[in-house]
């Protein structure tokens, strides 16, 4: 009986930790600099939470830097009506060893010139950049990242913000600031998950035994 109580407590603690996980800023950058687009990636001024590694904001090989203060700007966006695999801004995040990464949202503000991209897509390395996430626009968006595929990540994950359907090669698009929200948690040891499985099974068996007694 004591062992069952202990295992039940472990199960409860694991479930409670998941339910009560606090959402905080994983990384953010207000991008205040005279010409941040010269750097690829740009990391100056970025804030990074404990147990997180963040790349800053960078760009794909299909676009080039565009001079501008207080924003990360690029030109040369594709005129095609679908995203080009090399025209994007990129962000990579990972958790330190022994921790897992859970995302909540990506928030940014931006701006596009008159001949810059009119359409946008946000994708991730989780599915090799195939599925669109949310509905980004030039002026900024709040992208929901609470789906199961963006939780409990122990490997680095890259997010890309694509711009396309520009009307001129000199058209520009910039990210003026950005924030990734979520949380980190220690990665459970294998024996903890074993206890979790045993505990769940024992609790179910105990519940069924009580029901059988009532029916008898």
N, C-alpha and C positions, 0 to 999 in steps of 0.2 A: 504493500500500500504506500509506503514511504517513497519507493522508487517511482511509482505511478504519479505521485504528487510532484516529485522533482521534475519529471519529464514534462508533466503538464505545465509546470511553471516556465520551463525553457521554451515550450511551444508558445505560451502566452507572451513571453518577453520578445520572441522573434516577431510575432504578429504585431505586437504593440509598437515595436521599433519601426516597423514598416509603415504603420498607420500614422504615427506621430512624427515622421521625418519632417524637419523644418526646411522650407524652401529659402535659399539665399542666393546671392550673386556668386556665380562660379568664376566668371571673368567679365570685365567690361573695359571700355576705353571711350572717353569723351573726345578723343582725337583733337587736341588743341596744339597745333604746331604750325610753323610758317609754310612748310611744304612736305607733309608726311608721305606723300605718294612717291617720293624718291626712294623710299625703303621698301624692300620686298623680302620678307614681311615687315610690317611696321609694328613695333612693340612698345615704343616710348609712351609712358603714361598709363599703360594698361594695369588694371587691378586684377590680381589672381588670388583666389581663395586657397586656404590650406589644403594640402593633399591633391592639388590640381596642377597640371602642366598645360599651358596654353601657348599657341604659336603666334598669337597676334593676328592681324589681318594681312593677307597677301593677295596676289592676283595670278591668274592663269597666263600662259605664254601667248595667248592670242590677243591680249590687250596691252597697252603701254601706259606709263604714268602720265598724268596730266597735272600741271602746276596748279596749286590752289591751297589756301590756308584753311586750317581747321576742318579738313575733310580728307578722306582717302579717295582720290579721284583717278579715273582711267578713261582712255579713249580707244577707238578702234573696235567698238562693239559690232557684232555681226548684224548685217541688214536682213538676214534670213528670218523667216517666220517661226523658226524653231531654235532652241538653244544650240550654240556652238560648244563643243567639248573643251575648248580652250579659253573661252571668254567668261570669266567668273572671278568673284572675290572668294577667298577661301579662309576658313578658320578650322584649326585642329585642336581638340582637347583630349586629355587623357587623365586618368587617376593615377596617383602614386602606387607603387607596389603594395599590396595588402588592402587596397581600397577599391570600391566600385563607384561608378559615376551614374547619376540619375538626372536626367534633364527635365525641365519644366517648360521653358519657353526661350525663344530668341526674340529680342526686341532691337529694332534699329530705326534710325531716321536717315533719310538720304535725299538726293536731288538729281534730276536729269536735265540736260540742256535740251533746247528745242529740237535738235537733230539726234539726240541720244536715244538709248533704248526705250521702247514703249511697253515691252513685256518682260516679265521676270519669272524666275523659277528658283526654288530653294530645295536642295537635295542633299543626301548624305551618303557616306561610304558604307553605311549599314547594308544597303541594297545595291551597291555599286553605282550610285547616282542615277537610278532609273525612275523612282517615284517622286512626284512633286509633293512638297510639304507646305501646307497652308497656301495663302494667296498674297505673295509679296507685291508691293507696288513701289514706284520710284520714291515717293515721299516717306516711306517707312511702313512697318507692319509689326504686329505681334504674332509670332509664329508659335503655335502650340506644339510642344515636344513631349507631351505627357504620355504618348502611346507606348505600349509595352516594348517595342523594339528599341526605344531610347532609354531603357532602364537597365540597371545592373550591368553596366558595361565596364569591362576590365581592360579592353584593348583601346588604342587611340581611335577616335572617330573624327572624320573630316566633314565639315558642312561647306557647301558651295552655294553662292548667290549668283545665278546667271542673269545676264541682261541680253536681250535680243530684240529684233524688229526695230533697229535704229534706222534713221532716215538719212544719215550721212556718216562717212568714215571718221569725221572729226568730232562727232557727237560724244558727249561725256556723260558719265554716271558716277556718283560718289556715295559712299557711306559716311555720314557725318558723325555718328556715334553708334555703339552697339553694346548689348548686354546679353549674356547667357545666364539663365536662372536654373536652379536645380539644387541638388545636394550630393554629398558623398557619404559613404558608409563603409565601415570595415568589412572586408570580405569574410563571410562565415567560414570557419574551419570545416573540413569535411566531416569530422566527428559531430559537429553541431548539427549538420543536416541529417546525419544518421539518427541522432537523438530526436530530431524533429519528425522524421518518418516513423520511428518506433513509437514516439509519443502519440502521434496522430492515430496510428493503428490501435494502440492500447486504449485510447480514449473512445474510439469508435466501438471497439469490442466491449468495453465497459458499459457504454450506452445501450448497445444491443442486448447485453446480458440482463440489464435492469428491465428492458422492455419485455424480454422473454419471461422474466419472473412475474411481471404484472399480468401478462397474458395467461400464464399457468394458474 
